[in-house]
Amino acid sequence: MARSMQHILVTLYQAGARNVPDDRLPWVVDDFPEINRAMNMAYLVRRERKGSSYFTLTRAGYYAIDQEPPPMTPMEILRSVGSWLLFGRL
């Protein structure tokens, strides 16, 4: 039985929320549709490094589970400003 997206996000949050290796998450094959839905809704992101998948909860994901996201890092601030400058002019 597949679990809800809320459960998927809370599980990732409890596992550390940032750069959590997939082998530390107790997700099963039945959870994949909800994981894909969460990625499509930009609640979490998946990165591949050295043959392993790492999951990170996004700011939208924090808000979806009623948690306050951590402060933005300087790199995240620069990306936000860069995106705003690039797409704000269109």
PyMOL Python script that loads the backbone (N, CA, C, O; Angstrom):
from pymol import cmd

cmd.read_pdbstr("""\
ATOM      1  N   MET A   1       0.843  -1.187   0.000  1.00  0.00           N
ATOM      2  CA  MET A   1       0.000   0.000   0.000  1.00  0.00           C
ATOM      3  C   MET A   1       0.886   1.246   0.000  1.00  0.00           C
ATOM      4  O   MET A   1       1.760   1.387   0.855  1.00  0.00           O
ATOM      5  N   ALA A   2       0.667   2.124  -0.931  1.00  0.00           N
ATOM      6  CA  ALA A   2       1.449   3.354  -1.034  1.00  0.00           C
ATOM      7  C   ALA A   2       1.085   4.309   0.100  1.00  0.00           C
ATOM      8  O   ALA A   2      -0.064   4.390   0.534  1.00  0.00           O
ATOM      9  N   ARG A   3       2.093   5.019   0.556  1.00  0.00           N
ATOM     10  CA  ARG A   3       1.865   6.003   1.606  1.00  0.00           C
ATOM     11  C   ARG A   3       1.588   7.363   0.989  1.00  0.00           C
ATOM     12  O   ARG A   3       1.820   7.573  -0.202  1.00  0.00           O
ATOM     13  N   SER A   4       1.103   8.262   1.784  1.00  0.00           N
ATOM     14  CA  SER A   4       0.766   9.585   1.273  1.00  0.00           C
ATOM     15  C   SER A   4       2.022  10.410   1.034  1.00  0.00           C
ATOM     16  O   SER A   4       3.097  10.100   1.549  1.00  0.00           O
ATOM     17  N   MET A   5       1.864  11.468   0.243  1.00  0.00           N
ATOM     18  CA  MET A   5       2.978  12.368  -0.013  1.00  0.00           C
ATOM     19  C   MET A   5       3.422  13.023   1.292  1.00  0.00           C
ATOM     20  O   MET A   5       4.613  13.260   1.496  1.00  0.00           O
ATOM     21  N   GLN A   6       2.477  13.313   2.167  1.00  0.00           N
ATOM     22  CA  GLN A   6       2.802  13.914   3.465  1.00  0.00           C
ATOM     23  C   GLN A   6       3.789  13.012   4.215  1.00  0.00           C
ATOM     24  O   GLN A   6       4.759  13.498   4.796  1.00  0.00           O
ATOM     25  N   HIS A   7       3.541  11.720   4.200  1.00  0.00           N
ATOM     26  CA  HIS A   7       4.426  10.777   4.880  1.00  0.00           C
ATOM     27  C   HIS A   7       5.814  10.764   4.226  1.00  0.00           C
ATOM     28  O   HIS A   7       6.832  10.699   4.915  1.00  0.00           O
ATOM     29  N   ILE A   8       5.842  10.827   2.912  1.00  0.00           N
ATOM     30  CA  ILE A   8       7.113  10.846   2.182  1.00  0.00           C
ATOM     31  C   ILE A   8       7.931  12.062   2.602  1.00  0.00           C
ATOM     32  O   ILE A   8       9.122  11.941   2.891  1.00  0.00           O
ATOM     33  N   LEU A   9       7.296  13.234   2.636  1.00  0.00           N
ATOM     34  CA  LEU A   9       7.999  14.468   2.991  1.00  0.00           C
ATOM     35  C   LEU A   9       8.447  14.466   4.451  1.00  0.00           C
ATOM     36  O   LEU A   9       9.557  14.900   4.759  1.00  0.00           O
ATOM     37  N   VAL A  10       7.602  13.985   5.341  1.00  0.00           N
ATOM     38  CA  VAL A  10       7.965  13.933   6.764  1.00  0.00           C
ATOM     39  C   VAL A  10       9.123  12.958   6.986  1.00  0.00           C
ATOM     40  O   VAL A  10      10.014  13.228   7.791  1.00  0.00           O
ATOM     41  N   THR A  11       9.112  11.839   6.282  1.00  0.00           N
ATOM     42  CA  THR A  11      10.201  10.867   6.399  1.00  0.00           C
ATOM     43  C   THR A  11      11.522  11.494   5.971  1.00  0.00           C
ATOM     44  O   THR A  11      12.537  11.317   6.644  1.00  0.00           O
ATOM     45  N   LEU A  12      11.520  12.219   4.867  1.00  0.00           N
ATOM     46  CA  LEU A  12      12.730  12.903   4.402  1.00  0.00           C
ATOM     47  C   LEU A  12      13.158  13.966   5.405  1.00  0.00           C
ATOM     48  O   LEU A  12      14.349  14.102   5.685  1.00  0.00           O
ATOM     49  N   TYR A  13      12.222  14.712   5.943  1.00  0.00           N
ATOM     50  CA  TYR A  13      12.527  15.739   6.944  1.00  0.00           C
ATOM     51  C   TYR A  13      13.183  15.103   8.172  1.00  0.00           C
ATOM     52  O   TYR A  13      14.182  15.617   8.674  1.00  0.00           O
ATOM     53  N   GLN A  14      12.636  14.002   8.652  1.00  0.00           N
ATOM     54  CA  GLN A  14      13.172  13.341   9.839  1.00  0.00           C
ATOM     55  C   GLN A  14      14.532  12.700   9.582  1.00  0.00           C
ATOM     56  O   GLN A  14      15.307  12.495  10.516  1.00  0.00           O
ATOM     57  N   ALA A  15      14.822  12.386   8.332  1.00  0.00           N
ATOM     58  CA  ALA A  15      16.111  11.780   7.983  1.00  0.00           C
ATOM     59  C   ALA A  15      17.209  12.824   7.798  1.00  0.00           C
ATOM     60  O   ALA A  15      18.366  12.466   7.576  1.00  0.00           O
ATOM     61  N   GLY A  16      16.871  14.093   7.886  1.00  0.00           N
ATOM     62  CA  GLY A  16      17.882  15.133   7.755  1.00  0.00           C
ATOM     63  C   GLY A  16      17.545  16.210   6.754  1.00  0.00           C
ATOM     64  O   GLY A  16      18.127  17.293   6.807  1.00  0.00           O
ATOM     65  N   ALA A  17      16.639  15.957   5.854  1.00  0.00           N
ATOM     66  CA  ALA A  17      16.086  16.913   4.895  1.00  0.00           C
ATOM     67  C   ALA A  17      17.031  17.361   3.787  1.00  0.00           C
ATOM     68  O   ALA A  17      16.557  17.818   2.747  1.00  0.00           O
ATOM     69  N   ARG A  18      18.328  17.254   3.961  1.00  0.00           N
ATOM     70  CA  ARG A  18      19.279  17.715   2.936  1.00  0.00           C
ATOM     71  C   ARG A  18      20.265  16.619   2.573  1.00  0.00           C
ATOM     72  O   ARG A  18      20.895  16.022   3.446  1.00  0.00           O
ATOM     73  N   ASN A  19      20.393  16.360   1.284  1.00  0.00           N
ATOM     74  CA  ASN A  19      21.363  15.393   0.775  1.00  0.00           C
ATOM     75  C   ASN A  19      21.293  14.062   1.509  1.00  0.00           C
ATOM     76  O   ASN A  19      22.312  13.527   1.947  1.00  0.00           O
ATOM     77  N   VAL A  20      20.089  13.536   1.639  1.00  0.00           N
ATOM     78  CA  VAL A  20      19.879  12.257   2.319  1.00  0.00           C
ATOM     79  C   VAL A  20      20.031  11.139   1.288  1.00  0.00           C
ATOM     80  O   VAL A  20      19.304  11.114   0.294  1.00  0.00           O
ATOM     81  N   PRO A  21      20.972  10.208   1.514  1.00  0.00           N
ATOM     82  CA  PRO A  21      21.131   9.111   0.559  1.00  0.00           C
ATOM     83  C   PRO A  21      19.883   8.227   0.536  1.00  0.00           C
ATOM     84  O   PRO A  21      19.223   8.035   1.557  1.00  0.00           O
ATOM     85  N   ASP A  22      19.580   7.702  -0.630  1.00  0.00           N
ATOM     86  CA  ASP A  22      18.369   6.896  -0.767  1.00  0.00           C
ATOM     87  C   ASP A  22      18.378   5.650   0.111  1.00  0.00           C
ATOM     88  O   ASP A  22      17.314   5.158   0.487  1.00  0.00           O
ATOM     89  N   ASP A  23      19.561   5.128   0.444  1.00  0.00           N
ATOM     90  CA  ASP A  23      19.598   3.928   1.284  1.00  0.00           C
ATOM     91  C   ASP A  23      19.267   4.226   2.754  1.00  0.00           C
ATOM     92  O   ASP A  23      19.081   3.296   3.538  1.00  0.00           O
ATOM     93  N   ARG A  24      19.191   5.495   3.134  1.00  0.00           N
ATOM     94  CA  ARG A  24      18.793   5.854   4.496  1.00  0.00           C
ATOM     95  C   ARG A  24      17.303   6.125   4.611  1.00  0.00           C
ATOM     96  O   ARG A  24      16.806   6.416   5.699  1.00  0.00           O
ATOM     97  N   LEU A  25      16.591   6.031   3.504  1.00  0.00           N
ATOM     98  CA  LEU A  25      15.158   6.298   3.502  1.00  0.00           C
ATOM     99  C   LEU A  25      14.381   4.989   3.390  1.00  0.00           C
ATOM    100  O   LEU A  25      14.691   4.161   2.533  1.00  0.00           O
ATOM    101  N   PRO A  26      13.381   4.793   4.239  1.00  0.00           N
ATOM    102  CA  PRO A  26      12.643   3.527   4.240  1.00  0.00           C
ATOM    103  C   PRO A  26      11.528   3.461   3.196  1.00  0.00           C
ATOM    104  O   PRO A  26      10.462   2.903   3.456  1.00  0.00           O
ATOM    105  N   TRP A  27      11.772   4.025   2.031  1.00  0.00           N
ATOM    106  CA  TRP A  27      10.758   4.019   0.994  1.00  0.00           C
ATOM    107  C   TRP A  27      10.762   2.681   0.279  1.00  0.00           C
ATOM    108  O   TRP A  27      11.803   2.038   0.137  1.00  0.00           O
ATOM    109  N   VAL A  28       9.587   2.272  -0.167  1.00  0.00           N
ATOM    110  CA  VAL A  28       9.440   1.012  -0.903  1.00  0.00           C
ATOM    111  C   VAL A  28       8.938   1.327  -2.318  1.00  0.00           C
ATOM    112  O   VAL A  28       8.584   2.466  -2.622  1.00  0.00           O
ATOM    113  N   VAL A  29       8.915   0.319  -3.158  1.00  0.00           N
ATOM    114  CA  VAL A  29       8.515   0.494  -4.558  1.00  0.00           C
ATOM    115  C   VAL A  29       7.127   1.123  -4.666  1.00  0.00           C
ATOM    116  O   VAL A  29       6.886   1.929  -5.565  1.00  0.00           O
ATOM    117  N   ASP A  30       6.219   0.771  -3.772  1.00  0.00           N
ATOM    118  CA  ASP A  30       4.862   1.327  -3.818  1.00  0.00           C
ATOM    119  C   ASP A  30       4.837   2.835  -3.568  1.00  0.00           C
ATOM    120  O   ASP A  30       3.858   3.501  -3.904  1.00  0.00           O
ATOM    121  N   ASP A  31       5.903   3.373  -2.985  1.00  0.00           N
ATOM    122  CA  ASP A  31       5.964   4.806  -2.700  1.00  0.00           C
ATOM    123  C   ASP A  31       6.408   5.632  -3.907  1.00  0.00           C
ATOM    124  O   ASP A  31       6.264   6.855  -3.895  1.00  0.00           O
ATOM    125  N   PHE A  32       6.939   4.998  -4.938  1.00  0.00           N
ATOM    126  CA  PHE A  32       7.494   5.727  -6.073  1.00  0.00           C
ATOM    127  C   PHE A  32       6.525   6.699  -6.737  1.00  0.00           C
ATOM    128  O   PHE A  32       6.946   7.798  -7.098  1.00  0.00           O
ATOM    129  N   PRO A  33       5.248   6.355  -6.917  1.00  0.00           N
ATOM    130  CA  PRO A  33       4.341   7.346  -7.525  1.00  0.00           C
ATOM    131  C   PRO A  33       4.230   8.631  -6.689  1.00  0.00           C
ATOM    132  O   PRO A  33       4.192   9.731  -7.240  1.00  0.00           O
ATOM    133  N   GLU A  34       4.177   8.485  -5.367  1.00  0.00           N
ATOM    134  CA  GLU A  34       4.092   9.677  -4.513  1.00  0.00           C
ATOM    135  C   GLU A  34       5.405  10.443  -4.497  1.00  0.00           C
ATOM    136  O   GLU A  34       5.402  11.671  -4.421  1.00  0.00           O
ATOM    137  N   ILE A  35       6.528   9.736  -4.567  1.00  0.00           N
ATOM    138  CA  ILE A  35       7.835  10.403  -4.625  1.00  0.00           C
ATOM    139  C   ILE A  35       7.933  11.202  -5.927  1.00  0.00           C
ATOM    140  O   ILE A  35       8.374  12.351  -5.919  1.00  0.00           O
ATOM    141  N   ASN A  36       7.523  10.595  -7.040  1.00  0.00           N
ATOM    142  CA  ASN A  36       7.537  11.302  -8.330  1.00  0.00           C
ATOM    143  C   ASN A  36       6.605  12.507  -8.308  1.00  0.00           C
ATOM    144  O   ASN A  36       6.940  13.567  -8.836  1.00  0.00           O
ATOM    145  N   ARG A  37       5.453  12.345  -7.704  1.00  0.00           N
ATOM    146  CA  ARG A  37       4.511  13.465  -7.593  1.00  0.00           C
ATOM    147  C   ARG A  37       5.108  14.601  -6.766  1.00  0.00           C
ATOM    148  O   ARG A  37       4.953  15.772  -7.112  1.00  0.00           O
ATOM    149  N   ALA A  38       5.789  14.255  -5.675  1.00  0.00           N
ATOM    150  CA  ALA A  38       6.438  15.268  -4.836  1.00  0.00           C
ATOM    151  C   ALA A  38       7.542  15.992  -5.608  1.00  0.00           C
ATOM    152  O   ALA A  38       7.722  17.199  -5.448  1.00  0.00           O
ATOM    153  N   MET A  39       8.280  15.258  -6.444  1.00  0.00           N
ATOM    154  CA  MET A  39       9.315  15.906  -7.263  1.00  0.00           C
ATOM    155  C   MET A  39       8.681  16.803  -8.318  1.00  0.00           C
ATOM    156  O   MET A  39       9.180  17.899  -8.577  1.00  0.00           O
ATOM    157  N   ASN A  40       7.586  16.352  -8.930  1.00  0.00           N
ATOM    158  CA  ASN A  40       6.892  17.171  -9.935  1.00  0.00           C
ATOM    159  C   ASN A  40       6.319  18.445  -9.329  1.00  0.00           C
ATOM    160  O   ASN A  40       6.234  19.472 -10.003  1.00  0.00           O
ATOM    161  N   MET A  41       5.929  18.383  -8.066  1.00  0.00           N
ATOM    162  CA  MET A  41       5.378  19.553  -7.387  1.00  0.00           C
ATOM    163  C   MET A  41       6.476  20.395  -6.746  1.00  0.00           C
ATOM    164  O   MET A  41       6.187  21.378  -6.063  1.00  0.00           O
ATOM    165  N   ALA A  42       7.741  20.015  -6.964  1.00  0.00           N
ATOM    166  CA  ALA A  42       8.922  20.724  -6.465  1.00  0.00           C
ATOM    167  C   ALA A  42       8.989  20.747  -4.939  1.00  0.00           C
ATOM    168  O   ALA A  42       9.463  21.719  -4.350  1.00  0.00           O
ATOM    169  N   TYR A  43       8.514  19.673  -4.298  1.00  0.00           N
ATOM    170  CA  TYR A  43       8.632  19.548  -2.847  1.00  0.00           C
ATOM    171  C   TYR A  43       9.956  18.907  -2.452  1.00  0.00           C
ATOM    172  O   TYR A  43      10.444  19.108  -1.340  1.00  0.00           O
ATOM    173  N   LEU A  44      10.525  18.145  -3.355  1.00  0.00           N
ATOM    174  CA  LEU A  44      11.833  17.556  -3.092  1.00  0.00           C
ATOM    175  C   LEU A  44      12.579  17.427  -4.409  1.00  0.00           C
ATOM    176  O   LEU A  44      11.980  17.402  -5.485  1.00  0.00           O
ATOM    177  N   VAL A  45      13.901  17.345  -4.302  1.00  0.00           N
ATOM    178  CA  VAL A  45      14.738  17.159  -5.485  1.00  0.00           C
ATOM    179  C   VAL A  45      15.619  15.938  -5.270  1.00  0.00           C
ATOM    180  O   VAL A  45      15.961  15.577  -4.144  1.00  0.00           O
ATOM    181  N   ARG A  46      15.970  15.321  -6.378  1.00  0.00           N
ATOM    182  CA  ARG A  46      16.833  14.146  -6.363  1.00  0.00           C
ATOM    183  C   ARG A  46      18.070  14.439  -7.182  1.00  0.00           C
ATOM    184  O   ARG A  46      17.980  14.928  -8.308  1.00  0.00           O
ATOM    185  N   ARG A  47      19.210  14.146  -6.623  1.00  0.00           N
ATOM    186  CA  ARG A  47      20.479  14.336  -7.318  1.00  0.00           C
ATOM    187  C   ARG A  47      21.213  13.001  -7.376  1.00  0.00           C
ATOM    188  O   ARG A  47      21.155  12.206  -6.438  1.00  0.00           O
ATOM    189  N   GLU A  48      21.893  12.769  -8.474  1.00  0.00           N
ATOM    190  CA  GLU A  48      22.709  11.561  -8.638  1.00  0.00           C
ATOM    191  C   GLU A  48      24.168  11.932  -8.435  1.00  0.00           C
ATOM    192  O   GLU A  48      24.675  12.857  -9.068  1.00  0.00           O
ATOM    193  N   ARG A  49      24.844  11.203  -7.543  1.00  0.00           N
ATOM    194  CA  ARG A  49      26.273  11.387  -7.329  1.00  0.00           C
ATOM    195  C   ARG A  49      26.914  10.032  -7.095  1.00  0.00           C
ATOM    196  O   ARG A  49      26.495   9.279  -6.217  1.00  0.00           O
ATOM    197  N   LYS A  50      27.923   9.731  -7.878  1.00  0.00           N
ATOM    198  CA  LYS A  50      28.684   8.493  -7.728  1.00  0.00           C
ATOM    199  C   LYS A  50      27.783   7.257  -7.675  1.00  0.00           C
ATOM    200  O   LYS A  50      28.013   6.347  -6.880  1.00  0.00           O
ATOM    201  N   GLY A  51      26.779   7.235  -8.510  1.00  0.00           N
ATOM    202  CA  GLY A  51      25.907   6.089  -8.599  1.00  0.00           C
ATOM    203  C   GLY A  51      24.844   5.979  -7.519  1.00  0.00           C
ATOM    204  O   GLY A  51      24.120   4.984  -7.465  1.00  0.00           O
ATOM    205  N   SER A  52      24.739   6.975  -6.666  1.00  0.00           N
ATOM    206  CA  SER A  52      23.720   6.970  -5.612  1.00  0.00           C
ATOM    207  C   SER A  52      22.800   8.168  -5.771  1.00  0.00           C
ATOM    208  O   SER A  52      23.190   9.202  -6.313  1.00  0.00           O
ATOM    209  N   SER A  53      21.585   8.014  -5.295  1.00  0.00           N
ATOM    210  CA  SER A  53      20.617   9.110  -5.318  1.00  0.00           C
ATOM    211  C   SER A  53      20.582   9.790  -3.957  1.00  0.00           C
ATOM    212  O   SER A  53      20.623   9.132  -2.918  1.00  0.00           O
ATOM    213  N   TYR A  54      20.507  11.111  -3.979  1.00  0.00           N
ATOM    214  CA  TYR A  54      20.402  11.909  -2.764  1.00  0.00           C
ATOM    215  C   TYR A  54      19.170  12.788  -2.880  1.00  0.00           C
ATOM    216  O   TYR A  54      18.931  13.394  -3.924  1.00  0.00           O
ATOM    217  N   PHE A  55      18.395  12.860  -1.821  1.00  0.00           N
ATOM    218  CA  PHE A  55      17.159  13.627  -1.812  1.00  0.00           C
ATOM    219  C   PHE A  55      17.286  14.819  -0.875  1.00  0.00           C
ATOM    220  O   PHE A  55      17.893  14.730   0.192  1.00  0.00           O
ATOM    221  N   THR A  56      16.699  15.940  -1.297  1.00  0.00           N
ATOM    222  CA  THR A  56      16.690  17.165  -0.492  1.00  0.00           C
ATOM    223  C   THR A  56      15.294  17.748  -0.520  1.00  0.00           C
ATOM    224  O   THR A  56      14.655  17.824  -1.570  1.00  0.00           O
ATOM    225  N   LEU A  57      14.831  18.156   0.643  1.00  0.00           N
ATOM    226  CA  LEU A  57      13.538  18.812   0.773  1.00  0.00           C
ATOM    227  C   LEU A  57      13.690  20.271   0.345  1.00  0.00           C
ATOM    228  O   LEU A  57      14.606  20.952   0.806  1.00  0.00           O
ATOM    229  N   THR A  58      12.820  20.753  -0.518  1.00  0.00           N
ATOM    230  CA  THR A  58      12.879  22.141  -0.964  1.00  0.00           C
ATOM    231  C   THR A  58      12.118  23.039   0.014  1.00  0.00           C
ATOM    232  O   THR A  58      11.459  22.552   0.933  1.00  0.00           O
ATOM    233  N   ARG A  59      12.215  24.349  -0.194  1.00  0.00           N
ATOM    234  CA  ARG A  59      11.473  25.287   0.660  1.00  0.00           C
ATOM    235  C   ARG A  59       9.971  25.009   0.575  1.00  0.00           C
ATOM    236  O   ARG A  59       9.268  25.070   1.583  1.00  0.00           O
ATOM    237  N   ALA A  60       9.488  24.708  -0.615  1.00  0.00           N
ATOM    238  CA  ALA A  60       8.065  24.375  -0.778  1.00  0.00           C
ATOM    239  C   ALA A  60       7.720  23.107  -0.011  1.00  0.00           C
ATOM    240  O   ALA A  60       6.623  22.994   0.537  1.00  0.00           O
ATOM    241  N   GLY A  61       8.642  22.153   0.033  1.00  0.00           N
ATOM    242  CA  GLY A  61       8.423  20.924   0.780  1.00  0.00           C
ATOM    243  C   GLY A  61       8.312  21.172   2.276  1.00  0.00           C
ATOM    244  O   GLY A  61       7.484  20.566   2.956  1.00  0.00           O
ATOM    245  N   TYR A  62       9.158  22.073   2.784  1.00  0.00           N
ATOM    246  CA  TYR A  62       9.065  22.434   4.205  1.00  0.00           C
ATOM    247  C   TYR A  62       7.692  23.027   4.505  1.00  0.00           C
ATOM    248  O   TYR A  62       7.047  22.657   5.486  1.00  0.00           O
ATOM    249  N   TYR A  63       7.254  23.945   3.656  1.00  0.00           N
ATOM    250  CA  TYR A  63       5.950  24.582   3.880  1.00  0.00           C
ATOM    251  C   TYR A  63       4.804  23.584   3.754  1.00  0.00           C
ATOM    252  O   TYR A  63       3.782  23.727   4.426  1.00  0.00           O
ATOM    253  N   ALA A  64       4.965  22.566   2.892  1.00  0.00           N
ATOM    254  CA  ALA A  64       3.912  21.563   2.706  1.00  0.00           C
ATOM    255  C   ALA A  64       3.684  20.728   3.965  1.00  0.00           C
ATOM    256  O   ALA A  64       2.589  20.209   4.177  1.00  0.00           O
ATOM    257  N   ILE A  65       4.717  20.598   4.799  1.00  0.00           N
ATOM    258  CA  ILE A  65       4.565  19.835   6.044  1.00  0.00           C
ATOM    259  C   ILE A  65       4.563  20.765   7.262  1.00  0.00           C
ATOM    260  O   ILE A  65       4.807  20.334   8.388  1.00  0.00           O
ATOM    261  N   ASP A  66       4.288  22.029   7.015  1.00  0.00           N
ATOM    262  CA  ASP A  66       4.170  23.028   8.089  1.00  0.00           C
ATOM    263  C   ASP A  66       5.426  23.154   8.937  1.00  0.00           C
ATOM    264  O   ASP A  66       5.353  23.247  10.162  1.00  0.00           O
ATOM    265  N   GLN A  67       6.573  23.157   8.280  1.00  0.00           N
ATOM    266  CA  GLN A  67       7.851  23.367   8.956  1.00  0.00           C
ATOM    267  C   GLN A  67       8.507  24.618   8.384  1.00  0.00           C
ATOM    268  O   GLN A  67       8.328  24.951   7.213  1.00  0.00           O
ATOM    269  N   GLU A  68       9.256  25.294   9.218  1.00  0.00           N
ATOM    270  CA  GLU A  68       9.980  26.478   8.769  1.00  0.00           C
ATOM    271  C   GLU A  68      11.261  26.030   8.064  1.00  0.00           C
ATOM    272  O   GLU A  68      12.049  25.286   8.647  1.00  0.00           O
ATOM    273  N   PRO A  69      11.486  26.467   6.822  1.00  0.00           N
ATOM    274  CA  PRO A  69      12.718  26.072   6.127  1.00  0.00           C
ATOM    275  C   PRO A  69      13.924  26.755   6.761  1.00  0.00           C
ATOM    276  O   PRO A  69      13.788  27.817   7.368  1.00  0.00           O
ATOM    277  N   PRO A  70      15.096  26.155   6.624  1.00  0.00           N
ATOM    278  CA  PRO A  70      16.296  26.793   7.160  1.00  0.00           C
ATOM    279  C   PRO A  70      16.598  28.069   6.384  1.00  0.00           C
ATOM    280  O   PRO A  70      16.124  28.239   5.260  1.00  0.00           O
ATOM    281  N   PRO A  71      17.389  28.971   6.980  1.00  0.00           N
ATOM    282  CA  PRO A  71      17.744  30.196   6.249  1.00  0.00           C
ATOM    283  C   PRO A  71      18.480  29.857   4.956  1.00  0.00           C
ATOM    284  O   PRO A  71      19.173  28.844   4.864  1.00  0.00           O
ATOM    285  N   MET A  72      18.315  30.716   3.975  1.00  0.00           N
ATOM    286  CA  MET A  72      18.972  30.493   2.687  1.00  0.00           C
ATOM    287  C   MET A  72      20.474  30.690   2.832  1.00  0.00           C
ATOM    288  O   MET A  72      20.934  31.588   3.537  1.00  0.00           O
ATOM    289  N   THR A  73      21.229  29.834   2.152  1.00  0.00           N
ATOM    290  CA  THR A  73      22.682  29.979   2.126  1.00  0.00           C
ATOM    291  C   THR A  73      23.031  31.089   1.135  1.00  0.00           C
ATOM    292  O   THR A  73      22.209  31.441   0.289  1.00  0.00           O
ATOM    293  N   PRO A  74      24.239  31.643   1.229  1.00  0.00           N
ATOM    294  CA  PRO A  74      24.630  32.673   0.259  1.00  0.00           C
ATOM    295  C   PRO A  74      24.507  32.210  -1.193  1.00  0.00           C
ATOM    296  O   PRO A  74      24.149  32.998  -2.068  1.00  0.00           O
ATOM    297  N   MET A  75      24.801  30.934  -1.448  1.00  0.00           N
ATOM    298  CA  MET A  75      24.692  30.415  -2.815  1.00  0.00           C
ATOM    299  C   MET A  75      23.238  30.388  -3.268  1.00  0.00           C
ATOM    300  O   MET A  75      22.949  30.708  -4.421  1.00  0.00           O
ATOM    301  N   GLU A  76      22.321  30.015  -2.387  1.00  0.00           N
ATOM    302  CA  GLU A  76      20.900  29.997  -2.730  1.00  0.00           C
ATOM    303  C   GLU A  76      20.393  31.412  -3.002  1.00  0.00           C
ATOM    304  O   GLU A  76      19.566  31.621  -3.890  1.00  0.00           O
ATOM    305  N   ILE A  77      20.887  32.375  -2.241  1.00  0.00           N
ATOM    306  CA  ILE A  77      20.499  33.772  -2.458  1.00  0.00           C
ATOM    307  C   ILE A  77      20.967  34.235  -3.832  1.00  0.00           C
ATOM    308  O   ILE A  77      20.216  34.884  -4.560  1.00  0.00           O
ATOM    309  N   LEU A  78      22.210  33.902  -4.190  1.00  0.00           N
ATOM    310  CA  LEU A  78      22.733  34.284  -5.506  1.00  0.00           C
ATOM    311  C   LEU A  78      21.935  33.633  -6.631  1.00  0.00           C
ATOM    312  O   LEU A  78      21.658  34.269  -7.648  1.00  0.00           O
ATOM    313  N   ARG A  79      21.565  32.363  -6.450  1.00  0.00           N
ATOM    314  CA  ARG A  79      20.758  31.682  -7.483  1.00  0.00           C
ATOM    315  C   ARG A  79      19.397  32.359  -7.630  1.00  0.00           C
ATOM    316  O   ARG A  79      18.909  32.541  -8.745  1.00  0.00           O
ATOM    317  N   SER A  80      18.790  32.728  -6.511  1.00  0.00           N
ATOM    318  CA  SER A  80      17.484  33.385  -6.560  1.00  0.00           C
ATOM    319  C   SER A  80      17.572  34.730  -7.270  1.00  0.00           C
ATOM    320  O   SER A  80      16.732  35.049  -8.112  1.00  0.00           O
ATOM    321  N   VAL A  81      18.577  35.508  -6.932  1.00  0.00           N
ATOM    322  CA  VAL A  81      18.754  36.812  -7.567  1.00  0.00           C
ATOM    323  C   VAL A  81      19.056  36.639  -9.053  1.00  0.00           C
ATOM    324  O   VAL A  81      18.526  37.369  -9.890  1.00  0.00           O
ATOM    325  N   GLY A  82      19.908  35.669  -9.373  1.00  0.00           N
ATOM    326  CA  GLY A  82      20.231  35.406 -10.777  1.00  0.00           C
ATOM    327  C   GLY A  82      19.007  34.983 -11.573  1.00  0.00           C
ATOM    328  O   GLY A  82      18.819  35.429 -12.705  1.00  0.00           O
ATOM    329  N   SER A  83      18.175  34.130 -10.995  1.00  0.00           N
ATOM    330  CA  SER A  83      16.951  33.705 -11.673  1.00  0.00           C
ATOM    331  C   SER A  83      16.006  34.875 -11.866  1.00  0.00           C
ATOM    332  O   SER A  83      15.387  35.023 -12.919  1.00  0.00           O
ATOM    333  N   TRP A  84      15.904  35.702 -10.840  1.00  0.00           N
ATOM    334  CA  TRP A  84      15.022  36.865 -10.936  1.00  0.00           C
ATOM    335  C   TRP A  84      15.511  37.810 -12.035  1.00  0.00           C
ATOM    336  O   TRP A  84      14.711  38.317 -12.821  1.00  0.00           O
ATOM    337  N   LEU A  85      16.817  38.043 -12.087  1.00  0.00           N
ATOM    338  CA  LEU A  85      17.364  38.932 -13.123  1.00  0.00           C
ATOM    339  C   LEU A  85      17.182  38.338 -14.518  1.00  0.00           C
ATOM    340  O   LEU A  85      16.872  39.057 -15.467  1.00  0.00           O
ATOM    341  N   LEU A  86      17.376  37.029 -14.638  1.00  0.00           N
ATOM    342  CA  LEU A  86      17.260  36.388 -15.943  1.00  0.00           C
ATOM    343  C   LEU A  86      15.815  36.335 -16.423  1.00  0.00           C
ATOM    344  O   LEU A  86      15.524  36.694 -17.564  1.00  0.00           O
ATOM    345  N   PHE A  87      14.913  35.891 -15.559  1.00  0.00           N
ATOM    346  CA  PHE A  87      13.527  35.701 -15.981  1.00  0.00           C
ATOM    347  C   PHE A  87      12.637  36.918 -15.700  1.00  0.00           C
ATOM    348  O   PHE A  87      11.544  37.028 -16.255  1.00  0.00           O
ATOM    349  N   GLY A  88      13.095  37.808 -14.861  1.00  0.00           N
ATOM    350  CA  GLY A  88      12.305  38.985 -14.531  1.00  0.00           C
ATOM    351  C   GLY A  88      12.204  39.975 -15.679  1.00  0.00           C
ATOM    352  O   GLY A  88      11.296  40.804 -15.714  1.00  0.00           O
ATOM    353  N   ARG A  89      13.137  39.887 -16.616  1.00  0.00           N
ATOM    354  CA  ARG A  89      13.165  40.834 -17.736  1.00  0.00           C
ATOM    355  C   ARG A  89      12.309  40.386 -18.908  1.00  0.00           C
ATOM    356  O   ARG A  89      12.048  41.167 -19.822  1.00  0.00           O
ATOM    357  N   LEU A  90      11.872  39.139 -18.887  1.00  0.00           N
ATOM    358  CA  LEU A  90      11.114  38.614 -20.041  1.00  0.00           C
ATOM    359  C   LEU A  90       9.718  39.188 -20.096  1.00  0.00           C
ATOM    360  O   LEU A  90       8.948  38.856 -20.997  1.00  0.00           O
TER     361      LEU A  90
END
""", "prot")
cmd.dss("prot")
cmd.show_as("cartoon", "prot")
cmd.util.cbc("prot")
cmd.orient("prot")
